[in-house]
Amino acid sequence: MPETSLADFYDDLADDYHLIYSDWEASIRRQGDALDALIGQDRAAVLDCSCGIGTQAIGLARHGHRVTGTDISPRAAARAAREAAHRCLGLRTAAADMRRLPFADGRFDVVVCADNSLPHLLTEQDVRAALAEMLRVLRPGGQLLVSTRPYDELLRDRPASTPPQVHAADEGGGGERTVTFQLWHWHDDGERYDLEHFQLLPDAGDWRVQVRRATYWALGRDRLSGLAAEAGFVDPEWRMPQETGFFQPLLVARAGK
């Protein structure tokens, strides 16, 4: 998928992104708690290099970490900063490609790339470039946290869709509801897939349909671990949701000293 199209996809989604969650505030808390437990230190300098509208970045800022967020989408990054300010939290954000991070070497204690963001990169060359940048901006011994969909299982089944997710306008489940689901169209290589992201939005007693499209590479765990090791990360290991409380499998690794 062309780089400009990926930025456009998330620019277009930025205002409605929270609607993909049944309860965005609860997701912010849960994900922040899980990532903070893995970081295991106070006031870490954290880069969330795929921050979107701030789900993980805001959750980590609530734990006192010094978080910077970047995203390919200027609108998403700007919303993340506004959402953090609304919650009286400090969060610096900028639009940036994870393959070309605008930071000095060794600036961060932790780099987070969550919510299946890395698999938007469709070639080994691009994944290597992103991992090399994440390594470069980490201090020696710094921590990498990357989450993806459970692609080992998904590659066996190659599903055609995701279950619908319903977002209610209030936490009690009342009010207007938004329905989000995805259709997946697998490429002939069996690894990449085009995604159609559907949102059914309430509109004056009827429904308005919003469709957005993107492409992913279903990177299996061994393959991504190998690419991280080739980039210079040490001790890569996968931590699963039942262990961490995070909603996706997490690759945890360290920058070499």
Buried (B, 14 or more C-beta within 10 A) or exposed (E): BEEEEBBBBBBBBBEBBBBBBBBBEEBBBBBBBBBBEBBEEEEBBBBBBBBBBBBBBBBBBBBEBBBBBBBBBBBBBBBBBEBBEEBEBEBBBBBBBBBEBEBEEEBBBBBBBBBBBBBBBBEBEBBBBBBBBBBBBBBEEBBBBBBBBBBBEBBEEEBEEBEEBBBBEEEEEEEEBBBBBBBBEBEEEEBBBBBBBBBBBBEEEEEEEBEBEBBBBBBBBEBBBEBBBEBBBEEBEBBEBEEBBBBBBBBBBBBEE
